[in-house]
Amino acid sequence: MSTRRRYSPAAPAGTPRSGRRARIAVAAVVPLLVAAAVTSLFVPAPWTAAPASGAAARPADALRLGYFPTVTHAPALAGVEHGLFAEELGRDGTALQTQVFTAGPAAVEALNAGAIDAAYLGPSPALASYATSGGESLVVVAGAASGGAALVAREGIDSVEDLAGGQIATPQYANTQDLAARALLEERGLTDQVEISHATSGTVAQLFERGQIDAAWQPEPWASLLEASGGHVLVDERELWPEGRFPTALLVVSQRFAAEHPQTVQRLADAHARSLAWLGGAGEDDVVSTVVDGSVRAGGDSLDPDVIRRALGRLEFTGDPLAGTYPELAEGAAALGTAPGWGDVDLAGLVDDHWWREAAAAAGEGEGQ
């Protein structure tokens, strides 16, 4: 059984521009680095205590896991809701402790300060933390999700060029979607013709319904919420990436914790593999209810199940960390001038997915799925 599952209710993505490694493809997600990179400059440095030797390594008494109450973190929601993390960690007597976050920089700060041991993060805070710590803060253990962002426009806006003279909204300045929008507008020669404003995900739907903005570049499930409010997808971000795949959520672990408790990291990877397998094999209604209920219990927004169903159609849940994208992300950020010097960052130690590959092999899954 594959751990990857594409849901069918939403319209399929447009044909990926596989030959286009162009600036827009890179910029659509590379600039994720900026806001988190700036924030990460002000977080505590990661622990630097010497790790335990291989002989002394033992299971941790507890593993403190951070995640977001949102659909892109469905592997975390499913693992918590169905007791998969607690069960796997419990095999070694390790207790599961969870902490919910609503912003990547806050989760990175907690990880660097030793307040949590592992987290589901977007690639932006993960890359920023790794780079600003000199490669000493965290390690990417596995992927969690790919896809799940779109530019949604009001009726009458049928092309990017139709946005000229209008206004679009992004979640915040220099975040993933904001810089994706700026890169696209620059490519189309519309930088000086389209106003970009910023609004929280909850507010942007109100602005859209009132006709105060013409379009919005949003992550899921907010892109689907705008569709439900009468909008239509103008650009599915998957169209901007070769093969339509770009990292949305990752499973990361503190390097110190991984060095001291490799067996516990393996248990975490085993649970992650089980969660992905559950998402890939469960009925659609079960997945939707798990995401909705899990988000609400974790303090997130309560959204219409149909909105979540539509959002799932643009997401692929996969353990593949898409490691080949990170050098391109860093080089692209440097080329765009959003992160000077990032093209020289050594990312050799950013990804170590051997725990994930072992978990996938034990579960009978293909590596990288």
C-alpha positions as MATLAB code, in Angstrom:
seq = 'MSTRRRYSPAAPAGTPRSGRRARIAVAAVVPLLVAAAVTSLFVPAPWTAAPASGAAARPADALRLGYFPTVTHAPALAGVEHGLFAEELGRDGTALQTQVFTAGPAAVEALNAGAIDAAYLGPSPALASYATSGGESLVVVAGAASGGAALVAREGIDSVEDLAGGQIATPQYANTQDLAARALLEERGLTDQVEISHATSGTVAQLFERGQIDAAWQPEPWASLLEASGGHVLVDERELWPEGRFPTALLVVSQRFAAEHPQTVQRLADAHARSLAWLGGAGEDDVVSTVVDGSVRAGGDSLDPDVIRRALGRLEFTGDPLAGTYPELAEGAAALGTAPGWGDVDLAGLVDDHWWREAAAAAGEGEGQ';
ca = [
       0.000    0.000    0.000;
       1.488    3.352   -1.025;
       1.770    6.079    1.563;
       1.020    8.604   -1.141;
      -2.571    9.404   -1.949;
      -4.052   12.029   -4.170;
      -7.682   12.822   -3.422;
      -9.990   13.114   -6.374;
     -12.727   15.665   -5.548;
     -10.726   18.720   -6.552;
      -9.916   19.484  -10.146;
      -6.542   18.092  -11.208;
      -3.555   20.364  -11.301;
      -2.466   21.803  -14.581;
       0.322   20.151  -16.494;
       3.623   20.759  -14.685;
       6.129   22.813  -16.606;
       8.789   20.170  -16.274;
      11.226   21.930  -18.548;
      10.968   25.129  -16.602;
      13.513   25.383  -13.863;
      13.039   29.082  -14.297;
      13.100   31.755  -11.706;
       9.373   31.563  -11.002;
       9.529   27.853  -10.215;
      12.333   28.464   -7.777;
      10.953   31.677   -6.383;
       7.540   30.232   -5.712;
       8.876   28.381   -2.722;
      12.467   29.467   -2.279;
      11.450   32.771   -0.818;
       9.758   30.854    1.954;
      13.117   31.353    3.588;
      12.949   35.081    4.075;
      10.499   35.767    6.895;
      11.550   32.733    8.859;
      15.215   33.392    8.224;
      14.910   36.897    9.631;
      12.957   35.667   12.636;
      15.394   32.838   13.216;
      18.188   35.340   13.713;
      16.551   36.217   17.016;
      15.893   32.738   18.379;
      18.190   31.065   20.888;
      21.111   29.126   19.489;
      20.620   25.352   19.464;
      21.962   23.277   22.294;
      25.604   22.442   21.856;
      26.147   19.874   24.626;
      28.141   16.874   23.453;
      25.864   14.040   22.339;
      25.886   10.680   24.028;
      28.100    8.019   22.502;
      26.516    5.214   20.508;
      27.077    2.817   23.402;
      25.387    5.141   25.878;
      22.433    6.074   23.655;
      19.100    4.971   25.095;
      15.410    5.618   24.469;
      14.213    8.969   25.743;
      11.888    9.144   28.735;
       9.659   11.453   26.684;
       9.471   12.908   23.197;
       8.018   16.397   22.892;
       6.430   16.820   19.473;
       5.262   20.090   17.948;
       2.774   20.457   15.099;
       0.184   22.820   13.600;
      -3.615   22.342   13.686;
      -3.970   22.498    9.913;
      -4.612   20.224    6.951;
      -1.023   20.331    5.690;
      -0.035   18.695    8.982;
      -2.542   15.875    8.542;
       0.139   13.212    9.208;
       0.611   14.749   12.657;
      -3.128   15.073   13.246;
      -3.759   11.455   12.235;
      -0.852   10.185   14.323;
      -2.096   11.989   17.423;
      -5.803   11.323   16.893;
      -5.348    7.593   16.348;
      -2.698    7.092   19.019;
       0.006    6.013   16.568;
       2.776    8.153   18.065;
       1.896    7.172   21.619;
       1.774    3.481   20.706;
       5.085    3.371   18.850;
       6.978    5.462   21.389;
       5.414    3.471   24.209;
       7.135    0.312   22.980;
      10.298    1.687   24.607;
       8.554    3.314   27.528;
       8.810    6.771   25.946;
       5.945    9.132   26.743;
       4.498   11.379   24.043;
       4.061   15.064   24.868;
       2.579   17.374   22.243;
       2.626   21.117   21.764;
       0.594   22.998   19.167;
       2.000   25.960   17.241;
       0.487   28.381   14.756;
       3.705   29.808   13.295;
       6.920   28.197   12.097;
       9.339   30.629   13.764;
       7.756   29.925   17.167;
       8.184   26.193   16.646;
      11.817   26.692   15.609;
      12.444   28.816   18.681;
      11.041   26.041   20.879;
      13.150   23.424   19.101;
      16.339   25.470   19.357;
      15.693   26.235   23.013;
      15.163   22.557   23.842;
      11.485   23.024   24.708;
      10.491   20.407   22.102;
      12.459   17.596   20.504;
      10.789   17.183   17.120;
       8.283   19.037   14.989;
       6.280   19.107   11.815;
       7.432   22.276   10.042;
       7.181   23.966    6.712;
      10.421   24.049    4.697;
      10.831   27.778    5.347;
      11.524   27.642    9.099;
      13.415   24.356    8.730;
      15.829   25.757    6.156;
      16.165   29.074    7.953;
      16.967   27.361   11.263;
      19.531   25.091    9.675;
      21.256   27.902    7.805;
      21.330   30.447   10.619;
      22.631   27.846   13.096;
      25.509   26.864   10.839;
      23.938   23.487   10.217;
      23.707   22.515   13.894;
      20.050   22.952   14.849;
      17.908   20.259   13.247;
      17.776   17.432   10.765;
      14.979   16.609    8.332;
      13.919   13.031    9.047;
      11.134   12.723    6.470;
       8.701   14.582    4.301;
       5.081   14.939    5.332;
       3.227   16.804    2.582;
       3.728   18.223   -0.880;
       1.586   20.801   -2.682;
      -1.310   22.792   -1.280;
      -1.113   26.463   -2.300;
      -2.923   28.476   -4.959;
      -3.743   31.930   -6.289;
      -7.536   32.223   -6.156;
      -9.269   35.033   -8.070;
     -12.750   36.555   -8.163;
     -15.130   36.195  -11.078;
     -13.989   38.216  -14.076;
     -10.276   37.693  -13.444;
      -9.397   34.986  -15.936;
      -5.651   35.463  -16.321;
      -2.749   36.837  -14.326;
      -2.676   39.801  -16.717;
      -6.261   40.648  -15.719;
      -4.927   41.554  -12.268;
      -3.334   44.734  -13.662;
      -4.679   47.716  -11.753;
      -6.066   45.484   -9.025;
      -5.080   44.161   -5.622;
      -4.151   40.745   -4.310;
      -3.667   39.583   -0.738;
      -1.064   37.311    0.774;
      -0.812   36.103    4.404;
       2.104   38.345    5.361;
       5.037   40.216    3.895;
       7.851   37.980    2.629;
       6.161   34.724    3.563;
       5.947   31.795    1.158;
       2.869   32.882   -0.750;
       3.782   36.573   -0.722;
       7.086   35.996   -2.465;
       5.595   33.451   -4.827;
       3.140   36.141   -5.875;
       5.878   38.752   -6.274;
       7.956   36.398   -8.404;
       5.040   35.647  -10.692;
       4.135   39.311  -11.068;
       7.746   40.164  -11.873;
       7.882   37.443  -14.504;
       4.727   38.798  -16.144;
       5.895   42.426  -15.978;
       3.157   43.389  -13.526;
       5.198   44.348  -10.476;
       4.200   48.025  -10.632;
       0.647   47.339  -11.756;
      -0.698   45.121   -8.989;
      -0.983   46.170   -5.358;
      -0.167   43.522   -2.753;
      -1.763   43.731    0.682;
      -1.504   41.402    3.641;
      -4.201   39.800    5.756;
      -4.546   36.839    8.056;
      -6.144   33.721    6.639;
      -9.373   34.356    8.522;
      -9.607   37.977    7.380;
      -8.762   37.361    3.728;
     -11.996   35.418    3.188;
     -14.002   38.410    4.426;
     -12.095   40.804    2.168;
     -12.656   38.472   -0.759;
     -16.384   38.182   -0.159;
     -16.713   41.986    0.144;
     -14.901   42.512   -3.160;
     -12.085   44.453   -1.486;
      -9.418   42.310   -3.132;
      -9.286   40.744   -6.589;
      -7.330   37.623   -5.683;
      -5.340   35.997   -2.905;
      -2.403   33.592   -2.838;
      -3.136   31.265    0.054;
      -2.068   27.897    1.456;
      -4.607   25.190    2.136;
      -7.243   25.026    3.477;
      -7.677   28.765    2.920;
      -7.366   28.566   -0.862;
     -10.250   26.095   -0.868;
     -12.244   28.343    1.460;
     -11.916   31.174   -1.065;
     -13.123   28.831   -3.794;
     -16.149   28.021   -1.671;
     -16.735   31.771   -1.414;
     -17.094   32.091   -5.182;
     -13.499   32.269   -6.328;
     -11.653   30.131   -8.838;
      -8.049   28.944   -9.017;
      -5.971   31.140  -11.273;
      -2.620   29.484  -10.472;
      -2.119   26.158   -8.717;
       1.416   26.343   -7.339;
       2.047   22.772   -8.414;
       2.011   24.053  -11.989;
       5.168   26.031  -11.246;
       7.244   23.027  -10.203;
       8.742   20.191  -12.232;
       6.569   17.108  -11.695;
       4.214   19.273   -9.644;
       5.939   18.501   -6.340;
       7.320   20.904   -3.757;
       7.678   20.442    0.008;
       4.899   21.788    2.193;
       5.500   20.041    5.526;
       8.472   18.139    6.920;
       9.233   16.080   10.020;
      12.343   17.417   11.738;
      14.229   16.463   14.885;
      16.706   18.361   17.023;
      20.226   17.199   16.151;
      21.073   16.905   19.829;
      18.043   14.708   20.489;
      18.804   12.556   17.438;
      22.376   12.004   18.616;
      21.333   11.095   22.152;
      18.209    9.057   21.350;
      18.445    7.534   17.858;
      16.177    4.640   18.880;
      13.443    7.099   19.829;
      13.822    8.876   16.506;
      13.321    5.514   14.820;
      10.114    4.983   16.797;
       8.959    8.442   15.711;
       9.705    7.585   12.086;
       7.827    4.290   12.492;
       4.778    6.171   13.777;
       5.069    8.697   10.961;
       5.101    5.850    8.437;
       1.994    4.362   10.045;
       0.249    7.725    9.943;
       1.020    8.180    6.248;
      -0.168    4.643    5.568;
      -3.399    5.386    7.409;
      -3.967    8.534    5.354;
      -3.302    6.589    2.176;
      -5.620    3.705    3.015;
      -8.496    5.212    4.973;
     -11.755    6.235    3.374;
     -12.049    9.854    2.358;
     -14.733   10.621    4.957;
     -12.540    9.177    7.712;
      -9.595   11.316    6.629;
     -11.729   14.447    6.494;
     -13.227   13.839    9.929;
      -9.799   13.120   11.407;
      -8.417   16.385   10.037;
     -11.459   18.413   11.120;
     -11.722   16.888   14.591;
      -7.964   16.862   15.161;
      -7.630   20.516   14.159;
     -10.431   21.611   16.468;
      -9.101   19.591   19.404;
      -5.684   21.150   18.834;
      -7.181   24.628   18.938;
      -7.431   25.264   15.218;
     -10.292   26.588   13.109;
     -13.425   24.566   12.503;
     -13.959   24.469    8.740;
     -16.653   22.908    6.604;
     -15.739   19.299    5.785;
     -16.283   20.092    2.100;
     -13.565   22.738    2.289;
     -11.165   20.222    3.832;
     -12.136   17.676    1.186;
     -11.307   20.149   -1.566;
      -8.024   21.082    0.141;
      -6.965   17.447    0.355;
      -7.287   17.272   -3.416;
      -4.273   19.559   -3.798;
      -2.111   17.777   -1.237;
       0.050   14.699   -1.428;
       1.069   13.132    1.859;
       4.464   11.594    1.411;
       7.499   10.633    3.452;
       9.766   11.707    0.606;
      11.628   14.776    1.941;
      12.182   15.932   -1.662;
      15.816   16.484   -0.712;
      16.785   17.496   -4.222;
      14.762   20.712   -3.925;
      16.734   22.292   -1.086;
      19.931   23.270   -2.926;
      17.756   24.880   -5.575;
      15.762   26.677   -2.899;
      18.880   28.120   -1.296;
      20.471   29.077   -4.622;
      17.242   30.681   -5.756;
      16.945   32.724   -2.574;
      20.492   33.956   -3.042;
      19.912   34.776   -6.709;
      16.784   36.759   -5.877;
      18.684   38.772   -3.290;
      16.313   37.716   -0.519;
      19.005   35.800    1.365;
      22.497   36.925    0.310;
      25.100   34.215    0.658;
      22.597   31.387    0.874;
      23.920   29.946   -2.343;
      27.058   29.061   -0.399;
      25.286   27.306    2.494;
      26.355   23.676    2.835;
      23.126   21.659    3.034;
      24.841   18.262    3.093;
      23.629   17.505    6.617;
      20.141   18.958    6.372;
      18.411   15.708    5.421;
      19.026   12.338    7.052;
      16.078   10.119    6.180;
      17.622    6.745    7.034;
      15.153    6.396    9.935;
      12.289    7.015    7.537;
      13.652    4.595    4.948;
      13.974    1.883    7.597;
      10.434    2.551    8.765;
       9.094    2.451    5.202;
      10.956   -0.770    4.445;
       9.649   -2.421    7.625;
       6.126   -1.376    6.678;
       6.556   -2.828    3.195;
       6.542    0.587    1.537;
       8.881    1.755   -1.178;
      11.658    4.082   -0.119;
      10.906    7.710   -0.680;
       7.170    7.161   -0.778;
];
